[in-house]
Amino acid sequence: MHSHRMQWLVPCIAGLALLLLWPTAARAQSTDMTGVIAALDEGRSVPLIIQLAPPEGREVQAAAMNEAEIASAQQAVLADLAGFNVTNVKAYAYTPQLALTVDSTAALERLRAAPQVAAIYVDELNAPTLLESVPLIRAHHAHTLFYRGGGQVVAVLDTGVAKNHPNLAGKVVSEACYSSTVPSQGASSLCPGGAANSTANNSGLNCGLTISGCDHGTHVAGIVAGVAPAADLIAIQVFSRVTDGGGVTACSNAGRTSPCTLAYTSDIISALNRVFALSNAFDIAAVNMSLGGGANTSTCDTDPRKAAIDLLAVGIPGVINAPRVTTVIAAGNSSLRNAMGAPACISSAVSVGATTDSDSVASFSNVSTQTTLWAPGFDIIAAVPNTGTDDKNGTSMAAPHVAGAVAILKQVKPTATAAEIKNLLAGTGPLVTDQRSGGTWTKRRLDVYSALCNLITCDTDDYRTLLLDQTLTGTISPATDRDHYFFNGVAGQQITISLDRTSGQVDPYLELYNPAGVRVAVNNNGGTGTNSLINGRTLLQTGRYQIVARGVSSTGGYNIRVSSQTVNLNPRPIITSLSPASATGTFTGSDFWVQIRGSNFLPTSQVRWNGATRTMFYSSSTRIWIRVRGADLAFPWPRTAQISVRNPVPGGGTSNAFPFQITFPFLGTSELVQPEVGAMVPTGVKSTFVLSWTTPITIPSWRNMQNMDLRLRDESGKTAAWVRVVERPGETSVYRLLNDSEVSVSTSVTETIPAPEEGLPGIDMDIVLTDTVTLHLADSAFSGSGRTAIMTPTLTFGPNAVGTYNVEFRVDGPDGEVQDDDILGQITIVPAECPYAVVESMVDGPGTAMAGVDQFYTVSVSPIQATQPISYTWSPEPKSGQGTASAIYNWETAGEKTVFFNGENCGGFTGYAKSVGVYTTESPDLSISKRAPLVAIPGELITYTLTITNSGTMTATNLEITDVLPEYATYAGGGTLNGALVAWTVPDLGGYGATADVQFAVTATRTITNSIIGVSAAGDYSAYSTEPVVTKIVTDKADVTGVTGAVMDGAHTDVEMEAGSAADDATIALTELDGPSYPVPETMAVAASSDRVEMKVIPVRSFRLDVYDRLLGRGPVIIDSPTFSTVTTLAQPVHGSVVVETATALFYWNGSEWSDEGIACTSGTTELTCMSDVALPAEFVVLETTTETPNPADNRIFLPLLVGGK
């Protein structure tokens, strides 16, 4: 908030001239009133927007009228209407306009005759125009340069925002609601308490989710926050609830389920006025309006919203601090190649069409010569109410990408005008040409970094990708320059990064950031005095790392290089979403694929349904599929299944369990009758679908539904066909063909804009979505009887529809309830030249195998005539045969193994998982191992875990396990203690690598070693181990990570780890020693009060610091160059009235001598403060030079460490 602006602007606005806001046309112009008069004659009320005329005797362009004069003109119009029933009056403070509702032609004629009225417009209803897009638009480059929209605000005019969503918490700084109630049009207010307007707390919250479209505003706000994460939001709810019925068909005409959300133009104008009023208090960069409708082939500058949009852009002439707010509007989703919806067609607005992640124009997007630019609008994942995320398609999703980009650009240049921003957006970024049939326009696609580089100087050294063993050159100039590099790393990979000065005086400095943007390593001159070195860093994540090369001081040239060593360390997978995330329960379900989205997936990952391994298909590290069986959807309902992903060892682990909802079929059951599940449907050929739907017994007739949909949709959200039957009570039901955006069209209250194209089954008519699908009405049918309805659409698919799709069914009930989760199976649409897609596969080979012996596996793919070529991928990697239909495996160890196969051709993909039990012998083959904590503190509970493995095929019985209680350990529980032996009995243990664990616990005050364990079973089978397991007893220990710190307390030494100081999961151990382990010199020459004198050296305190890798369970490991500080409390011996002079310093043992190299200390009266970058582990000693033996001193050690295993 900027109080200095408010103090100056508020008292001055009333006296300032409002210029260029008045219409230049003659008075009493209006939009076509034919529909309005017809509606009034039928007894319906009609909301209107009145454009006021400038005062008499003034030139339009010279008109000067302050707020008081605007209010006076508004009151004059209302006074002239005093004898009429006028409702829903909205008087705008900053634009010369007035909104109201009339119910008679007499009132309309009085308005048309009023001298204050310049034009009359119908207050139209507007519909909302409805993971991986931030990297596509290169916003992350701006984030890296710390341009994230900080200090800027974006106003979201939509269906409200769930401001407490985790992705949006704390971002909403102001709220408002403007929502009309017009009973004759089925519209009611969504403001708190049904008020017409509100600016109270929570007034900008999203409307109820039972109303179609109420998650839209939160999704839009989530996209803004993703592009500009440091920007704040103004949430303004501008929609009304509209319910079809009694002649009202607004929701149906907009392709929406009733009740739905639609916005009156007058409420949008109210919101824009509110934004202008708030521009005194906030730096508002942009307004986002993902709404509108219609088809405009040119500009629509007579739109009543233009006055408010222009006011936000240029402010009030004469005011220095004009708002300079850019209004960003979605172009619309009607698939128009040379037209846009309104208000996107207003010339001063920034209009946005939609592209896919492959930079092709989205099938649903509008575009015209007036469109400003493209932005991503397909399969966009963002926040939705109730803490979750969802993917949506539409220009509604494209516009907030641009609004967020404007916030970043305004952070860089706050003085930029709306016109400058529009030109910048339209002139930067890659060119994308509309590739659709009939498409001609070429526009720029949003590129935040390219636009940013027109406002700042971008370094040509930036954003190059370093390959392994590749050397690149760069220059640090000026001294504040930071050069950014990318490196694509793999979890478990060990890399060394060197930055060597080649010219100038630059002092090199290296930083490494992980894919999440967290700094995990730094180095300043770790190589030599002119070089920096990050040595032996083990990467814990797979993804794109960022390396920053900079200088501590001065300028100069450099070489930068990355070399690598690889270790087998798999990451733990993470699931973020599923698609689909739910399905309706059914007894007749068929198998289908569910896409799992997340990170760290591997070709060797296993996918699990409620813990059971299922067939999977691996696509990338962020996409993997699980095959869900039709039987998984059987009763009981509703219930939740858990989907998880497991990566193999070493490393690896199981992901978070993600819920898949199986919902109750409360609106009935559906069935795909034709084609059969798994069918291949060729493009260019008519194909007839037959779907049957039966209502539950509680609903006596199928006619209770509003719409009945067949939808072919893949797991990424792409839709090949969306066919809707619209029920018309008392009439014949009609077919519609929808595209895959959330809303395809909007409507006006007077129905002057036609409803979507539709037709009766059986008529000679085709409905076409070019290049994707054609609905042939002449060959289609629809019938219903009792509780059952059958839709029989005939479709021809185009080339854009090729792929594998879930066959989905959707139906909505009379009161707005929706059953949208029916998945009836899958079909594959194949190109004409690829008539047979792979659909199924089966791996044949032994289900059991002996370790160390070659095993042969073959796969058969169906259909047998599947179009070639077919790719064959086996995982884990076989001994031989990768890429063929036969593979050889040879496992070294026993256990339950899984052979995964993935096959793919031009038309589809398939997967199969075969379980194999691997053994070593026919009889029981036992082994035993043990693990325990590496370190513990005195008295801490130490738990030993013994693992017994049976690698044979035969079950072992009557197992007796024994362990010897370690010396110096005190038994605390577990097993049965008999003298010095701890014992357990296990009745049986299966084969094929089955394991059993037993445990016991001890305490200790000194380091303990456990080394003798054994197991025996019936039949004289046994195994023993004498491998020592050591637990070191230390003074204190602390677990640290990349984001958490810790504190260790000793008797005389405290160690404090700052948050973020450790890059890896590690345990730091502090051990206080009775004395140094290595001899110290007896004397040392130091500077006294006068001359250098030889003084006695006495060790005051000594201690060790060790580091243990918690992820790998080993240690101590090495930290190359940690930075830590020590604070030592000093004591000064006193001899009578004479104070003995002392000198105190911190040393470490470097392998051959005590050294203080790399340690800098400052001594105060009572403290010794030291800074060090000594490598750990290390032993330290505090040495005091004195003529007397000092009293013990307390030590405080502060360690901001960067931990890395070696």
Secondary structure by P-SEA (a helix, b strand, c coil): ccaaaaacccccccccccccccccccccccccaaaaaaaaaabbbbbbbbbbbcccccccccccccaaaaaaaaaaaaaaaccccccbbbbbccccccccccccaaaaaaaaacccccccccbbbbcccccccccccaaaaaaaaccccccbbbbbccccccccccccccccccbbbbbbbbccccbbbcccccccccccccccccccccccccaaaaaaaaaaaaacccbbbbbbbcbbbbbbcccccccccccccccbbbbbaaaaaaaaaaaaaacccccccbbbbcbbbbbbccccccccaaaaaaaaaccccccccccbbbbbbbccccccccccccccccccbbbbbbbcccccccccccccccccccccccbbbbbccccbbbbbbcaaaaaaaaaaaaaaaaaacccccaaaaaaaaaccccccccccccbbbbbbcccaaaaaaaabbbbccccccccccbbbbbbcccccbbbbbbbbccccbbbbbbbbbcccccbbbbbbbccccccccccccccccccccccccccccccbbbbbbbbcbbbbcccccccccccccccbbbbccccccccccccbbbbbbbbbbbccccccbbbbccccccbbbbccccbbbbbbbcccccccccbbbbbbcccccccbbbccbbbbbbcccccbbbbbccccccccccccbbbbbbbbbbccccccccccccccccccccccccccbbbbbbbcccbbbbbbbbccccccccccccccccccccccccccbbbbccccbbbbcccccccccccbbbbbbbbccccccbbbbbbbbbbbcccccccccccccbbbbbccccccccccccccccccccccbbbbbbbbbccccccccbbbbbcccccccccccbbbbbbccccbbbbbbbbbccccccbbbbbbbbbccccbbbbbbbccccccccccbbbbbbbbbbcccccccbbbbbbcccccccccccccccccccccccccccccccccccccccccccbbbbcccccccccccccccccbbbbbbccbbbbbccccccccccccbbbbbcccccccbbbbbbbbbcccccccccbbbbbccccbbbbbbbbcccbbbbbbbccccccccccccccbbbbbbbbbbbcccbbbbbbbbcccccccccccccbbbbbcccbbbbbbbccccbbbbbbbbccccccbbbbbbbbbcccccc
